[in-house]
Amino acid sequence: MKYRNIKGFEIDGHLDIIVIENEDEFDGNIEKWNEILIHGDSQGLKSFANQLIYLAELDQEKVEDKYLPNGAREHLHLRPNFELSKSSTETIIGRLDSKGKKEFPINYITKDKRK
């Protein structure tokens, strides 16, 4: 797979990514949470899927250091009114593992494995 030295492009069709803030009361306690909604037409969702596949299949070790330095993570910016709808929230999608070190960010907390 060839490295693409351009960030944030190639979303065809219609794609909307928004964050909804929720609040509810349970037993007298206010609970707050966010939901991320990703919606698109067929072409927009397929285009978004292609971006994710690109990131998943990229061999970061083969990318020249001038484009992706050791310890960095490949990522793509999706911007409102460019790659996304005007109503969208700017979104960055990217790799969790870093080039070279294969480390995850220090603030990453793994999910619990179900037994």
N, C-alpha and C positions, 0 to 999 in steps of 0.2 A: 504494500500500500504506500502510495506516495504521500509525503507530508505536504499539507496545505499551509502555506505561509501567510494566510489571511484569516483574520478572526471575525466571526459574526457575519455570516452571509448564507445564501442558498436556502432560505425558507420560502418555498413556493406555496401558493394557496393562502388560506387564512388560518392563522394561529393566534390564540389569545391565552395568555398566562396571567392570572390575577391572584392576589392574596386576599382572603376574606378573614377579618378578625371576628371571632365569636366570643360571646360571654353568656354564661348561664349560671343560675343559682341552684346549688344542690345542698340540701340540709343546712341552709343559712350561710353557706360559703360561696363566694363568687369564684367561678372557675373561668379562666380565659385560655383560648387556644387559637391558632391560625390554621387555615386550610389553604392549600394551593390548588387552584383549579386550572387545569390544562384542557382547553377545548379547541377543536379545529375542524375544518372540513376534511374530506378524505385526502386531498392533496397536501394540505398543511400538516396533518398528522403523519403522513408518510415522509414528508420532508424533514420533520422533527425527528422521526425515527432514524432516518439516514444520518443525521448529525450524531445521534447517540451511537449508532453502529460505527461511524467513523472513529469516534473517541474510543470505543471499546476495542476496536481492531488495530489501532495505531500502535506500532512498536516504538515507544518513546525513546528506546535506547539507540535507534537508528537515526533519530532526528539530530541534525547538526547542532552543536552547542550554541552557535550564533542565533538559532531560532528557538531552541529550548535548552537552556542551561541545565547542567547537572543539579538535581534537587528540585527542579521546577515540575509543574504538572500542566499537561495540555488542557486547554479550556477554550470555550467559545462564548462570546457575548451575544445575547439576543436582545435587541433594543426595540423599544416601542417606536412605531412609525417607520421602522426600517425592516427588520426581520419579523417583528411582531405587530399586532394591531395597535392602534393609538391608545386603546384602553388597557393595554398590558402593563405589567411591572417588568422593569429590566431584569433579565435573568441570565445567570452564568451557569453553563453546564460544563463539567470537566471531570478529569480523572482524579481519583482519590490517591492513587499511588504515584510517588514522585519518580522522575527519571533518575537512574543510577542507584539511589539509595533504596528505592521501593518502599519508602516510609509513607505513612498516612499522616495527615495534619494532627498536631497535638490535641486539638479540641474535638477530634472525632471520637465518638463513643459507639462501640459496636453494639449491634442488637443482641438481645438475649436469645440464646438458642433454646428452642422448645424441646422438652424431653418427651 
